[in-house]
Amino acid sequence: MTHRRATPGQQPGRRPWTLDEVRRLGLTTDLETAAEVIGIGRTLAYDLAKQGAFPVRLLRLGRRVLVPMPDLLAFLGVDPGEVDR
């Protein structure tokens, strides 16, 4: 999971992700990081994944669950060519 520093007055890991930070995650990310990006908790993310109801396509590789970044960006309504403002 990717850990980021919160700005003063915010809880660690609770500030909104910037588009640039999301893009730097690479081609895939783990389920926990994807959940943090879209603003849901770890437990809910795993529950949704187990039910087949996670809002983004998941890749299951053995016990690993990965989220393709193009799908996550599309869910967020981000055009892959868009730049951070």
N, CA, C and O atoms as a Maestro MAE file, in Angstrom:
{
 s_m_m2io_version
 :::
 2.0.0
}

f_m_ct {
 s_m_title
 :::
 protein
 m_atom[340] {
  # First column is atom index #
  i_m_mmod_type
  r_m_x_coord
  r_m_y_coord
  r_m_z_coord
  i_m_residue_number
  s_m_chain_name
  s_m_pdb_residue_name
  s_m_pdb_atom_name
  i_m_atomic_number
  :::
  1 25 0.841 -1.168 0.000 1 A "MET " " N  " 7
  2 3 0.000 0.000 0.000 1 A "MET " " CA " 6
  3 2 0.892 1.238 0.000 1 A "MET " " C  " 6
  4 15 1.945 1.259 0.637 1 A "MET " " O  " 8
  5 25 0.462 2.249 -0.711 2 A "THR " " N  " 7
  6 3 1.226 3.476 -0.801 2 A "THR " " CA " 6
  7 2 0.835 4.389 0.354 2 A "THR " " C  " 6
  8 15 -0.344 4.694 0.538 2 A "THR " " O  " 8
  9 25 1.819 4.823 1.126 3 A "HIS " " N  " 7
  10 3 1.532 5.715 2.249 3 A "HIS " " CA " 6
  11 2 1.961 7.123 1.875 3 A "HIS " " C  " 6
  12 15 3.031 7.330 1.301 3 A "HIS " " O  " 8
  13 25 1.117 8.080 2.204 4 A "ARG " " N  " 7
  14 3 1.412 9.476 1.920 4 A "ARG " " CA " 6
  15 2 1.278 10.273 3.199 4 A "ARG " " C  " 6
  16 15 0.576 9.859 4.122 4 A "ARG " " O  " 8
  17 25 1.936 11.398 3.262 5 A "ARG " " N  " 7
  18 3 1.840 12.264 4.438 5 A "ARG " " CA " 6
  19 2 0.642 13.168 4.337 5 A "ARG " " C  " 6
  20 15 0.371 13.749 3.286 5 A "ARG " " O  " 8
  21 25 -0.068 13.285 5.424 6 A "ALA " " N  " 7
  22 3 -1.199 14.211 5.480 6 A "ALA " " CA " 6
  23 2 -0.678 15.620 5.679 6 A "ALA " " C  " 6
  24 15 0.387 15.830 6.261 6 A "ALA " " O  " 8
  25 25 -1.436 16.570 5.192 7 A "THR " " N  " 7
  26 3 -1.080 17.955 5.449 7 A "THR " " CA " 6
  27 2 -1.504 18.284 6.878 7 A "THR " " C  " 6
  28 15 -2.325 17.565 7.447 7 A "THR " " O  " 8
  29 25 -0.967 19.349 7.473 8 A "PRO " " N  " 7
  30 3 -1.324 19.673 8.854 8 A "PRO " " CA " 6
  31 2 -2.829 19.765 9.054 8 A "PRO " " C  " 6
  32 15 -3.534 20.357 8.237 8 A "PRO " " O  " 8
  33 25 -3.322 19.179 10.143 9 A "GLY " " N  " 7
  34 3 -4.743 19.206 10.457 9 A "GLY " " CA " 6
  35 2 -5.540 18.058 9.844 9 A "GLY " " C  " 6
  36 15 -6.753 17.979 10.039 9 A "GLY " " O  " 8
  37 25 -4.884 17.176 9.114 10 A "GLN " " N  " 7
  38 3 -5.576 16.043 8.513 10 A "GLN " " CA " 6
  39 2 -5.035 14.744 9.069 10 A "GLN " " C  " 6
  40 15 -3.884 14.671 9.500 10 A "GLN " " O  " 8
  41 25 -5.874 13.714 9.058 11 A "GLN " " N  " 7
  42 3 -5.436 12.410 9.515 11 A "GLN " " CA " 6
  43 2 -4.514 11.798 8.468 11 A "GLN " " C  " 6
  44 15 -4.716 12.008 7.272 11 A "GLN " " O  " 8
  45 25 -3.503 11.043 8.900 12 A "PRO " " N  " 7
  46 3 -2.618 10.398 7.931 12 A "PRO " " CA " 6
  47 2 -3.400 9.514 6.979 12 A "PRO " " C  " 6
  48 15 -4.279 8.758 7.393 12 A "PRO " " O  " 8
  49 25 -3.067 9.617 5.691 13 A "GLY " " N  " 7
  50 3 -3.710 8.792 4.681 13 A "GLY " " CA " 6
  51 2 -5.131 9.203 4.338 13 A "GLY " " C  " 6
  52 15 -5.809 8.488 3.601 13 A "GLY " " O  " 8
  53 25 -5.599 10.328 4.847 14 A "ARG " " N  " 7
  54 3 -6.992 10.727 4.625 14 A "ARG " " CA " 6
  55 2 -7.151 11.942 3.715 14 A "ARG " " C  " 6
  56 15 -8.282 12.324 3.414 14 A "ARG " " O  " 8
  57 25 -6.078 12.551 3.274 15 A "ARG " " N  " 7
  58 3 -6.253 13.689 2.382 15 A "ARG " " CA " 6
  59 2 -6.542 13.167 0.975 15 A "ARG " " C  " 6
  60 15 -6.121 12.065 0.623 15 A "ARG " " O  " 8
  61 25 -7.253 13.948 0.179 16 A "PRO " " N  " 7
  62 3 -7.581 13.496 -1.176 16 A "PRO " " CA " 6
  63 2 -6.326 13.274 -2.012 16 A "PRO " " C  " 6
  64 15 -5.339 13.999 -1.884 16 A "PRO " " O  " 8
  65 25 -6.384 12.269 -2.863 17 A "TRP " " N  " 7
  66 3 -5.280 12.000 -3.777 17 A "TRP " " CA " 6
  67 2 -5.321 13.000 -4.918 17 A "TRP " " C  " 6
  68 15 -6.403 13.375 -5.372 17 A "TRP " " O  " 8
  69 25 -4.179 13.432 -5.382 18 A "THR " " N  " 7
  70 3 -4.124 14.265 -6.579 18 A "THR " " CA " 6
  71 2 -4.059 13.336 -7.788 18 A "THR " " C  " 6
  72 15 -3.692 12.167 -7.665 18 A "THR " " O  " 8
  73 25 -4.414 13.858 -8.938 19 A "LEU " " N  " 7
  74 3 -4.355 13.075 -10.165 19 A "LEU " " CA " 6
  75 2 -2.926 12.617 -10.435 19 A "LEU " " C  " 6
  76 15 -2.709 11.489 -10.876 19 A "LEU " " O  " 8
  77 25 -1.966 13.473 -10.176 20 A "ASP " " N  " 7
  78 3 -0.564 13.115 -10.392 20 A "ASP " " CA " 6
  79 2 -0.154 11.943 -9.499 20 A "ASP " " C  " 6
  80 15 0.540 11.035 -9.957 20 A "ASP " " O  " 8
  81 25 -0.573 11.953 -8.237 21 A "GLU " " N  " 7
  82 3 -0.255 10.850 -7.321 21 A "GLU " " CA " 6
  83 2 -0.875 9.539 -7.800 21 A "GLU " " C  " 6
  84 15 -0.237 8.488 -7.741 21 A "GLU " " O  " 8
  85 25 -2.108 9.605 -8.269 22 A "VAL " " N  " 7
  86 3 -2.773 8.400 -8.762 22 A "VAL " " CA " 6
  87 2 -2.039 7.861 -9.979 22 A "VAL " " C  " 6
  88 15 -1.805 6.657 -10.080 22 A "VAL " " O  " 8
  89 25 -1.681 8.727 -10.886 23 A "ARG " " N  " 7
  90 3 -0.974 8.292 -12.100 23 A "ARG " " CA " 6
  91 2 0.387 7.665 -11.781 23 A "ARG " " C  " 6
  92 15 0.824 6.749 -12.478 23 A "ARG " " O  " 8
  93 25 1.048 8.146 -10.746 24 A "ARG " " N  " 7
  94 3 2.371 7.601 -10.388 24 A "ARG " " CA " 6
  95 2 2.298 6.200 -9.802 24 A "ARG " " C  " 6
  96 15 3.337 5.579 -9.577 24 A "ARG " " O  " 8
  97 25 1.116 5.693 -9.551 25 A "LEU " " N  " 7
  98 3 0.982 4.350 -8.989 25 A "LEU " " CA " 6
  99 2 1.392 3.273 -9.986 25 A "LEU " " C  " 6
  100 15 1.696 2.151 -9.581 25 A "LEU " " O  " 8
  101 25 1.409 3.582 -11.259 26 A "GLY " " N  " 7
  102 3 1.813 2.601 -12.269 26 A "GLY " " CA " 6
  103 2 0.620 2.046 -13.021 26 A "GLY " " C  " 6
  104 15 -0.435 2.677 -13.076 26 A "GLY " " O  " 8
  105 25 0.785 0.872 -13.598 27 A "LEU " " N  " 7
  106 3 -0.275 0.273 -14.410 27 A "LEU " " CA " 6
  107 2 -1.346 -0.412 -13.575 27 A "LEU " " C  " 6
  108 15 -2.497 -0.515 -14.001 27 A "LEU " " O  " 8
  109 25 -0.975 -0.880 -12.390 28 A "THR " " N  " 7
  110 3 -1.929 -1.497 -11.474 28 A "THR " " CA " 6
  111 2 -1.593 -1.034 -10.061 28 A "THR " " C  " 6
  112 15 -0.503 -0.528 -9.793 28 A "THR " " O  " 8
  113 25 -2.552 -1.218 -9.174 29 A "THR " " N  " 7
  114 3 -2.311 -0.960 -7.762 29 A "THR " " CA " 6
  115 2 -3.047 -2.022 -6.957 29 A "THR " " C  " 6
  116 15 -3.885 -2.746 -7.493 29 A "THR " " O  " 8
  117 25 -2.739 -2.109 -5.690 30 A "ASP " " N  " 7
  118 3 -3.411 -3.103 -4.849 30 A "ASP " " CA " 6
  119 2 -4.793 -2.595 -4.452 30 A "ASP " " C  " 6
  120 15 -5.096 -1.409 -4.585 30 A "ASP " " O  " 8
  121 25 -5.608 -3.498 -3.971 31 A "LEU " " N  " 7
  122 3 -6.992 -3.192 -3.626 31 A "LEU " " CA " 6
  123 2 -7.082 -2.133 -2.529 31 A "LEU " " C  " 6
  124 15 -7.946 -1.258 -2.590 31 A "LEU " " O  " 8
  125 25 -6.218 -2.197 -1.543 32 A "GLU " " N  " 7
  126 3 -6.268 -1.234 -0.438 32 A "GLU " " CA " 6
  127 2 -5.975 0.187 -0.913 32 A "GLU " " C  " 6
  128 15 -6.626 1.137 -0.479 32 A "GLU " " O  " 8
  129 25 -5.002 0.329 -1.799 33 A "THR " " N  " 7
  130 3 -4.666 1.657 -2.310 33 A "THR " " CA " 6
  131 2 -5.803 2.184 -3.176 33 A "THR " " C  " 6
  132 15 -6.174 3.353 -3.071 33 A "THR " " O  " 8
  133 25 -6.358 1.330 -4.029 34 A "ALA " " N  " 7
  134 3 -7.494 1.744 -4.867 34 A "ALA " " CA " 6
  135 2 -8.666 2.192 -3.994 34 A "ALA " " C  " 6
  136 15 -9.331 3.181 -4.299 34 A "ALA " " O  " 8
  137 25 -8.911 1.466 -2.918 35 A "ALA " " N  " 7
  138 3 -9.989 1.833 -2.005 35 A "ALA " " CA " 6
  139 2 -9.738 3.212 -1.401 35 A "ALA " " C  " 6
  140 15 -10.649 4.035 -1.304 35 A "ALA " " O  " 8
  141 25 -8.509 3.450 -1.001 36 A "GLU " " N  " 7
  142 3 -8.163 4.756 -0.427 36 A "GLU " " CA " 6
  143 2 -8.368 5.867 -1.448 36 A "GLU " " C  " 6
  144 15 -8.870 6.938 -1.109 36 A "GLU " " O  " 8
  145 25 -7.984 5.618 -2.685 37 A "VAL " " N  " 7
  146 3 -8.131 6.621 -3.745 37 A "VAL " " CA " 6
  147 2 -9.607 6.977 -3.946 37 A "VAL " " C  " 6
  148 15 -9.944 8.151 -4.105 37 A "VAL " " O  " 8
  149 25 -10.492 5.964 -3.938 38 A "ILE " " N  " 7
  150 3 -11.902 6.265 -4.175 38 A "ILE " " CA " 6
  151 2 -12.656 6.625 -2.900 38 A "ILE " " C  " 6
  152 15 -13.830 6.995 -2.947 38 A "ILE " " O  " 8
  153 25 -11.974 6.514 -1.762 39 A "GLY " " N  " 7
  154 3 -12.552 7.003 -0.514 39 A "GLY " " CA " 6
  155 2 -13.370 6.005 0.278 39 A "GLY " " C  " 6
  156 15 -14.288 6.387 1.003 39 A "GLY " " O  " 8
  157 25 -13.040 4.709 0.143 40 A "ILE " " N  " 7
  158 3 -13.713 3.712 0.971 40 A "ILE " " CA " 6
  159 2 -12.673 2.995 1.819 40 A "ILE " " C  " 6
  160 15 -11.480 3.034 1.518 40 A "ILE " " O  " 8
  161 25 -13.123 2.352 2.862 41 A "GLY " " N  " 7
  162 3 -12.218 1.660 3.769 41 A "GLY " " CA " 6
  163 2 -11.796 0.293 3.259 41 A "GLY " " C  " 6
  164 15 -12.392 -0.269 2.339 41 A "GLY " " O  " 8
  165 25 -10.762 -0.215 3.879 42 A "ARG " " N  " 7
  166 3 -10.183 -1.513 3.520 42 A "ARG " " CA " 6
  167 2 -11.198 -2.649 3.652 42 A "ARG " " C  " 6
  168 15 -11.324 -3.480 2.752 42 A "ARG " " O  " 8
  169 25 -11.919 -2.683 4.773 43 A "THR " " N  " 7
  170 3 -12.874 -3.763 5.011 43 A "THR " " CA " 6
  171 2 -13.977 -3.762 3.957 43 A "THR " " C  " 6
  172 15 -14.322 -4.808 3.407 43 A "THR " " O  " 8
  173 25 -14.527 -2.582 3.680 44 A "LEU " " N  " 7
  174 3 -15.567 -2.484 2.655 44 A "LEU " " CA " 6
  175 2 -15.024 -2.904 1.296 44 A "LEU " " C  " 6
  176 15 -15.708 -3.596 0.541 44 A "LEU " " O  " 8
  177 25 -13.805 -2.493 0.980 45 A "ALA " " N  " 7
  178 3 -13.202 -2.862 -0.306 45 A "ALA " " CA " 6
  179 2 -13.114 -4.373 -0.459 45 A "ALA " " C  " 6
  180 15 -13.473 -4.915 -1.504 45 A "ALA " " O  " 8
  181 25 -12.636 -5.058 0.583 46 A "TYR " " N  " 7
  182 3 -12.521 -6.518 0.499 46 A "TYR " " CA " 6
  183 2 -13.899 -7.185 0.468 46 A "TYR " " C  " 6
  184 15 -14.080 -8.195 -0.213 46 A "TYR " " O  " 8
  185 25 -14.865 -6.633 1.195 47 A "ASP " " N  " 7
  186 3 -16.225 -7.173 1.149 47 A "ASP " " CA " 6
  187 2 -16.811 -7.037 -0.256 47 A "ASP " " C  " 6
  188 15 -17.396 -7.984 -0.781 47 A "ASP " " O  " 8
  189 25 -16.654 -5.869 -0.860 48 A "LEU " " N  " 7
  190 3 -17.158 -5.651 -2.216 48 A "LEU " " CA " 6
  191 2 -16.461 -6.561 -3.218 48 A "LEU " " C  " 6
  192 15 -17.102 -7.115 -4.112 48 A "LEU " " O  " 8
  193 25 -15.146 -6.715 -3.070 49 A "ALA " " N  " 7
  194 3 -14.392 -7.588 -3.972 49 A "ALA " " CA " 6
  195 2 -14.879 -9.027 -3.852 49 A "ALA " " C  " 6
  196 15 -15.039 -9.720 -4.857 49 A "ALA " " O  " 8
  197 25 -15.112 -9.466 -2.637 50 A "LYS " " N  " 7
  198 3 -15.578 -10.837 -2.392 50 A "LYS " " CA " 6
  199 2 -16.949 -11.074 -3.027 50 A "LYS " " C  " 6
  200 15 -17.227 -12.162 -3.533 50 A "LYS " " O  " 8
  201 25 -17.799 -10.053 -2.995 51 A "GLN " " N  " 7
  202 3 -19.145 -10.147 -3.561 51 A "GLN " " CA " 6
  203 2 -19.161 -9.904 -5.072 51 A "GLN " " C  " 6
  204 15 -20.199 -10.050 -5.717 51 A "GLN " " O  " 8
  205 25 -18.006 -9.534 -5.634 52 A "GLY " " N  " 7
  206 3 -17.959 -9.205 -7.060 52 A "GLY " " CA " 6
  207 2 -18.593 -7.857 -7.353 52 A "GLY " " C  " 6
  208 15 -19.049 -7.611 -8.470 52 A "GLY " " O  " 8
  209 25 -18.625 -6.979 -6.351 53 A "ALA " " N  " 7
  210 3 -19.304 -5.697 -6.482 53 A "ALA " " CA " 6
  211 2 -18.359 -4.494 -6.372 53 A "ALA " " C  " 6
  212 15 -18.823 -3.358 -6.273 53 A "ALA " " O  " 8
  213 25 -17.035 -4.731 -6.387 54 A "PHE " " N  " 7
  214 3 -16.110 -3.593 -6.334 54 A "PHE " " CA " 6
  215 2 -16.345 -2.754 -7.588 54 A "PHE " " C  " 6
  216 15 -16.502 -3.322 -8.669 54 A "PHE " " O  " 8
  217 25 -16.375 -1.420 -7.485 55 A "PRO " " N  " 7
  218 3 -16.776 -0.587 -8.623 55 A "PRO " " CA " 6
  219 2 -15.781 -0.524 -9.782 55 A "PRO " " C  " 6
  220 15 -16.040 0.146 -10.782 55 A "PRO " " O  " 8
  221 25 -14.670 -1.201 -9.659 56 A "VAL " " N  " 7
  222 3 -13.652 -1.207 -10.711 56 A "VAL " " CA " 6
  223 2 -13.262 -2.660 -10.973 56 A "VAL " " C  " 6
  224 15 -13.253 -3.481 -10.055 56 A "VAL " " O  " 8
  225 25 -12.942 -2.973 -12.222 57 A "ARG " " N  " 7
  226 3 -12.518 -4.328 -12.570 57 A "ARG " " CA " 6
  227 2 -11.301 -4.727 -11.733 57 A "ARG " " C  " 6
  228 15 -10.402 -3.920 -11.494 57 A "ARG " " O  " 8
  229 25 -11.292 -5.980 -11.298 58 A "LEU " " N  " 7
  230 3 -10.184 -6.503 -10.487 58 A "LEU " " CA " 6
  231 2 -9.482 -7.619 -11.229 58 A "LEU " " C  " 6
  232 15 -10.105 -8.387 -11.963 58 A "LEU " " O  " 8
  233 25 -8.170 -7.698 -11.027 59 A "LEU " " N  " 7
  234 3 -7.365 -8.791 -11.566 59 A "LEU " " CA " 6
  235 2 -6.957 -9.662 -10.390 59 A "LEU " " C  " 6
  236 15 -6.322 -9.183 -9.451 59 A "LEU " " O  " 8
  237 25 -7.312 -10.922 -10.435 60 A "ARG " " N  " 7
  238 3 -6.968 -11.841 -9.349 60 A "ARG " " CA " 6
  239 2 -5.819 -12.721 -9.818 60 A "ARG " " C  " 6
  240 15 -5.943 -13.472 -10.785 60 A "ARG " " O  " 8
  241 25 -4.708 -12.612 -9.118 61 A "LEU " " N  " 7
  242 3 -3.509 -13.384 -9.423 61 A "LEU " " CA " 6
  243 2 -3.163 -14.187 -8.178 61 A "LEU " " C  " 6
  244 15 -2.453 -13.707 -7.294 61 A "LEU " " O  " 8
  245 25 -3.670 -15.408 -8.118 62 A "GLY " " N  " 7
  246 3 -3.509 -16.184 -6.893 62 A "GLY " " CA " 6
  247 2 -4.269 -15.494 -5.780 62 A "GLY " " C  " 6
  248 15 -5.472 -15.260 -5.896 62 A "GLY " " O  " 8
  249 25 -3.581 -15.169 -4.709 63 A "ARG " " N  " 7
  250 3 -4.224 -14.468 -3.591 63 A "ARG " " CA " 6
  251 2 -4.182 -12.956 -3.751 63 A "ARG " " C  " 6
  252 15 -4.853 -12.233 -3.014 63 A "ARG " " O  " 8
  253 25 -3.404 -12.477 -4.703 64 A "ARG " " N  " 7
  254 3 -3.298 -11.027 -4.921 64 A "ARG " " CA " 6
  255 2 -4.492 -10.521 -5.704 64 A "ARG " " C  " 6
  256 15 -4.998 -11.194 -6.601 64 A "ARG " " O  " 8
  257 25 -4.928 -9.336 -5.356 65 A "VAL " " N  " 7
  258 3 -6.001 -8.664 -6.079 65 A "VAL " " CA " 6
  259 2 -5.444 -7.314 -6.519 65 A "VAL " " C  " 6
  260 15 -5.051 -6.492 -5.692 65 A "VAL " " O  " 8
  261 25 -5.418 -7.101 -7.826 66 A "LEU " " N  " 7
  262 3 -4.890 -5.856 -8.376 66 A "LEU " " CA " 6
  263 2 -5.980 -5.093 -9.111 66 A "LEU " " C  " 6
  264 15 -6.936 -5.677 -9.622 66 A "LEU " " O  " 8
  265 25 -5.818 -3.789 -9.152 67 A "VAL " " N  " 7
  266 3 -6.760 -2.917 -9.840 67 A "VAL " " CA " 6
  267 2 -6.019 -2.248 -10.996 67 A "VAL " " C  " 6
  268 15 -5.013 -1.576 -10.769 67 A "VAL " " O  " 8
  269 25 -6.498 -2.420 -12.236 68 A "PRO " " N  " 7
  270 3 -5.868 -1.743 -13.379 68 A "PRO " " CA " 6
  271 2 -6.097 -0.232 -13.287 68 A "PRO " " C  " 6
  272 15 -7.224 0.224 -13.092 68 A "PRO " " O  " 8
  273 25 -5.027 0.529 -13.427 69 A "MET " " N  " 7
  274 3 -5.137 1.980 -13.283 69 A "MET " " CA " 6
  275 2 -6.027 2.629 -14.344 69 A "MET " " C  " 6
  276 15 -6.756 3.563 -14.009 69 A "MET " " O  " 8
  277 25 -6.010 2.184 -15.611 70 A "PRO " " N  " 7
  278 3 -6.934 2.805 -16.567 70 A "PRO " " CA " 6
  279 2 -8.397 2.669 -16.122 70 A "PRO " " C  " 6
  280 15 -9.193 3.587 -16.320 70 A "PRO " " O  " 8
  281 25 -8.747 1.539 -15.527 71 A "ASP " " N  " 7
  282 3 -10.114 1.340 -15.051 71 A "ASP " " CA " 6
  283 2 -10.416 2.244 -13.853 71 A "ASP " " C  " 6
  284 15 -11.508 2.802 -13.752 71 A "ASP " " O  " 8
  285 25 -9.449 2.385 -12.950 72 A "LEU " " N  " 7
  286 3 -9.634 3.255 -11.792 72 A "LEU " " CA " 6
  287 2 -9.793 4.705 -12.240 72 A "LEU " " C  " 6
  288 15 -10.665 5.417 -11.743 72 A "LEU " " O  " 8
  289 25 -8.952 5.142 -13.178 73 A "LEU " " N  " 7
  290 3 -9.056 6.509 -13.690 73 A "LEU " " CA " 6
  291 2 -10.405 6.733 -14.366 73 A "LEU " " C  " 6
  292 15 -11.019 7.785 -14.190 73 A "LEU " " O  " 8
  293 25 -10.871 5.750 -15.139 74 A "ALA " " N  " 7
  294 3 -12.182 5.874 -15.793 74 A "ALA " " CA " 6
  295 2 -13.296 5.989 -14.752 74 A "ALA " " C  " 6
  296 15 -14.218 6.788 -14.913 74 A "ALA " " O  " 8
  297 25 -13.212 5.190 -13.685 75 A "PHE " " N  " 7
  298 3 -14.208 5.265 -12.621 75 A "PHE " " CA " 6
  299 2 -14.230 6.659 -12.001 75 A "PHE " " C  " 6
  300 15 -15.291 7.170 -11.643 75 A "PHE " " O  " 8
  301 25 -13.064 7.261 -11.880 76 A "LEU " " N  " 7
  302 3 -12.953 8.597 -11.299 76 A "LEU " " CA " 6
  303 2 -13.361 9.688 -12.280 76 A "LEU " " C  " 6
  304 15 -13.416 10.864 -11.922 76 A "LEU " " O  " 8
  305 25 -13.649 9.292 -13.529 77 A "GLY " " N  " 7
  306 3 -14.052 10.263 -14.542 77 A "GLY " " CA " 6
  307 2 -12.899 11.040 -15.126 77 A "GLY " " C  " 6
  308 15 -13.072 12.160 -15.607 77 A "GLY " " O  " 8
  309 25 -11.709 10.439 -15.084 78 A "VAL " " N  " 7
  310 3 -10.509 11.116 -15.560 78 A "VAL " " CA " 6
  311 2 -10.148 10.612 -16.952 78 A "VAL " " C  " 6
  312 15 -10.040 9.407 -17.179 78 A "VAL " " O  " 8
  313 25 -9.969 11.529 -17.861 79 A "ASP " " N  " 7
  314 3 -9.497 11.210 -19.203 79 A "ASP " " CA " 6
  315 2 -8.015 10.870 -19.076 79 A "ASP " " C  " 6
  316 15 -7.266 11.643 -18.479 79 A "ASP " " O  " 8
  317 25 -7.567 9.729 -19.624 80 A "PRO " " N  " 7
  318 3 -6.152 9.349 -19.486 80 A "PRO " " CA " 6
  319 2 -5.164 10.415 -19.956 80 A "PRO " " C  " 6
  320 15 -4.016 10.418 -19.511 80 A "PRO " " O  " 8
  321 25 -5.579 11.315 -20.838 81 A "GLY " " N  " 7
  322 3 -4.685 12.369 -21.322 81 A "GLY " " CA " 6
  323 2 -4.737 13.638 -20.493 81 A "GLY " " C  " 6
  324 15 -3.978 14.573 -20.752 81 A "GLY " " O  " 8
  325 25 -5.621 13.690 -19.497 82 A "GLU " " N  " 7
  326 3 -5.786 14.889 -18.686 82 A "GLU " " CA " 6
  327 2 -4.561 15.122 -17.798 82 A "GLU " " C  " 6
  328 15 -3.944 14.168 -17.324 82 A "GLU " " O  " 8
  329 25 -4.216 16.380 -17.576 83 A "VAL " " N  " 7
  330 3 -3.087 16.706 -16.706 83 A "VAL " " CA " 6
  331 2 -3.598 17.279 -15.399 83 A "VAL " " C  " 6
  332 15 -4.707 17.811 -15.339 83 A "VAL " " O  " 8
  333 25 -2.793 17.172 -14.350 84 A "ASP " " N  " 7
  334 3 -3.120 17.708 -13.030 84 A "ASP " " CA " 6
  335 2 -3.136 19.224 -13.101 84 A "ASP " " C  " 6
  336 15 -2.265 19.829 -13.726 84 A "ASP " " O  " 8
  337 25 -4.116 19.835 -12.467 85 A "ARG " " N  " 7
  338 3 -4.196 21.303 -12.480 85 A "ARG " " CA " 6
  339 2 -4.050 21.868 -11.101 85 A "ARG " " C  " 6
  340 15 -4.092 23.086 -10.925 85 A "ARG " " O  " 8
  :::
 }
 m_bond[339] {
  # First column is bond index #
  i_m_from
  i_m_to
  i_m_order
  :::
  1 1 2 1
  2 2 3 1
  3 3 4 2
  4 3 5 1
  5 5 6 1
  6 6 7 1
  7 7 8 2
  8 7 9 1
  9 9 10 1
  10 10 11 1
  11 11 12 2
  12 11 13 1
  13 13 14 1
  14 14 15 1
  15 15 16 2
  16 15 17 1
  17 17 18 1
  18 18 19 1
  19 19 20 2
  20 19 21 1
  21 21 22 1
  22 22 23 1
  23 23 24 2
  24 23 25 1
  25 25 26 1
  26 26 27 1
  27 27 28 2
  28 27 29 1
  29 29 30 1
  30 30 31 1
  31 31 32 2
  32 31 33 1
  33 33 34 1
  34 34 35 1
  35 35 36 2
  36 35 37 1
  37 37 38 1
  38 38 39 1
  39 39 40 2
  40 39 41 1
  41 41 42 1
  42 42 43 1
  43 43 44 2
  44 43 45 1
  45 45 46 1
  46 46 47 1
  47 47 48 2
  48 47 49 1
  49 49 50 1
  50 50 51 1
  51 51 52 2
  52 51 53 1
  53 53 54 1
  54 54 55 1
  55 55 56 2
  56 55 57 1
  57 57 58 1
  58 58 59 1
  59 59 60 2
  60 59 61 1
  61 61 62 1
  62 62 63 1
  63 63 64 2
  64 63 65 1
  65 65 66 1
  66 66 67 1
  67 67 68 2
  68 67 69 1
  69 69 70 1
  70 70 71 1
  71 71 72 2
  72 71 73 1
  73 73 74 1
  74 74 75 1
  75 75 76 2
  76 75 77 1
  77 77 78 1
  78 78 79 1
  79 79 80 2
  80 79 81 1
  81 81 82 1
  82 82 83 1
  83 83 84 2
  84 83 85 1
  85 85 86 1
  86 86 87 1
  87 87 88 2
  88 87 89 1
  89 89 90 1
  90 90 91 1
  91 91 92 2
  92 91 93 1
  93 93 94 1
  94 94 95 1
  95 95 96 2
  96 95 97 1
  97 97 98 1
  98 98 99 1
  99 99 100 2
  100 99 101 1
  101 101 102 1
  102 102 103 1
  103 103 104 2
  104 103 105 1
  105 105 106 1
  106 106 107 1
  107 107 108 2
  108 107 109 1
  109 109 110 1
  110 110 111 1
  111 111 112 2
  112 111 113 1
  113 113 114 1
  114 114 115 1
  115 115 116 2
  116 115 117 1
  117 117 118 1
  118 118 119 1
  119 119 120 2
  120 119 121 1
  121 121 122 1
  122 122 123 1
  123 123 124 2
  124 123 125 1
  125 125 126 1
  126 126 127 1
  127 127 128 2
  128 127 129 1
  129 129 130 1
  130 130 131 1
  131 131 132 2
  132 131 133 1
  133 133 134 1
  134 134 135 1
  135 135 136 2
  136 135 137 1
  137 137 138 1
  138 138 139 1
  139 139 140 2
  140 139 141 1
  141 141 142 1
  142 142 143 1
  143 143 144 2
  144 143 145 1
  145 145 146 1
  146 146 147 1
  147 147 148 2
  148 147 149 1
  149 149 150 1
  150 150 151 1
  151 151 152 2
  152 151 153 1
  153 153 154 1
  154 154 155 1
  155 155 156 2
  156 155 157 1
  157 157 158 1
  158 158 159 1
  159 159 160 2
  160 159 161 1
  161 161 162 1
  162 162 163 1
  163 163 164 2
  164 163 165 1
  165 165 166 1
  166 166 167 1
  167 167 168 2
  168 167 169 1
  169 169 170 1
  170 170 171 1
  171 171 172 2
  172 171 173 1
  173 173 174 1
  174 174 175 1
  175 175 176 2
  176 175 177 1
  177 177 178 1
  178 178 179 1
  179 179 180 2
  180 179 181 1
  181 181 182 1
  182 182 183 1
  183 183 184 2
  184 183 185 1
  185 185 186 1
  186 186 187 1
  187 187 188 2
  188 187 189 1
  189 189 190 1
  190 190 191 1
  191 191 192 2
  192 191 193 1
  193 193 194 1
  194 194 195 1
  195 195 196 2
  196 195 197 1
  197 197 198 1
  198 198 199 1
  199 199 200 2
  200 199 201 1
  201 201 202 1
  202 202 203 1
  203 203 204 2
  204 203 205 1
  205 205 206 1
  206 206 207 1
  207 207 208 2
  208 207 209 1
  209 209 210 1
  210 210 211 1
  211 211 212 2
  212 211 213 1
  213 213 214 1
  214 214 215 1
  215 215 216 2
  216 215 217 1
  217 217 218 1
  218 218 219 1
  219 219 220 2
  220 219 221 1
  221 221 222 1
  222 222 223 1
  223 223 224 2
  224 223 225 1
  225 225 226 1
  226 226 227 1
  227 227 228 2
  228 227 229 1
  229 229 230 1
  230 230 231 1
  231 231 232 2
  232 231 233 1
  233 233 234 1
  234 234 235 1
  235 235 236 2
  236 235 237 1
  237 237 238 1
  238 238 239 1
  239 239 240 2
  240 239 241 1
  241 241 242 1
  242 242 243 1
  243 243 244 2
  244 243 245 1
  245 245 246 1
  246 246 247 1
  247 247 248 2
  248 247 249 1
  249 249 250 1
  250 250 251 1
  251 251 252 2
  252 251 253 1
  253 253 254 1
  254 254 255 1
  255 255 256 2
  256 255 257 1
  257 257 258 1
  258 258 259 1
  259 259 260 2
  260 259 261 1
  261 261 262 1
  262 262 263 1
  263 263 264 2
  264 263 265 1
  265 265 266 1
  266 266 267 1
  267 267 268 2
  268 267 269 1
  269 269 270 1
  270 270 271 1
  271 271 272 2
  272 271 273 1
  273 273 274 1
  274 274 275 1
  275 275 276 2
  276 275 277 1
  277 277 278 1
  278 278 279 1
  279 279 280 2
  280 279 281 1
  281 281 282 1
  282 282 283 1
  283 283 284 2
  284 283 285 1
  285 285 286 1
  286 286 287 1
  287 287 288 2
  288 287 289 1
  289 289 290 1
  290 290 291 1
  291 291 292 2
  292 291 293 1
  293 293 294 1
  294 294 295 1
  295 295 296 2
  296 295 297 1
  297 297 298 1
  298 298 299 1
  299 299 300 2
  300 299 301 1
  301 301 302 1
  302 302 303 1
  303 303 304 2
  304 303 305 1
  305 305 306 1
  306 306 307 1
  307 307 308 2
  308 307 309 1
  309 309 310 1
  310 310 311 1
  311 311 312 2
  312 311 313 1
  313 313 314 1
  314 314 315 1
  315 315 316 2
  316 315 317 1
  317 317 318 1
  318 318 319 1
  319 319 320 2
  320 319 321 1
  321 321 322 1
  322 322 323 1
  323 323 324 2
  324 323 325 1
  325 325 326 1
  326 326 327 1
  327 327 328 2
  328 327 329 1
  329 329 330 1
  330 330 331 1
  331 331 332 2
  332 331 333 1
  333 333 334 1
  334 334 335 1
  335 335 336 2
  336 335 337 1
  337 337 338 1
  338 338 339 1
  339 339 340 2
  :::
 }
}
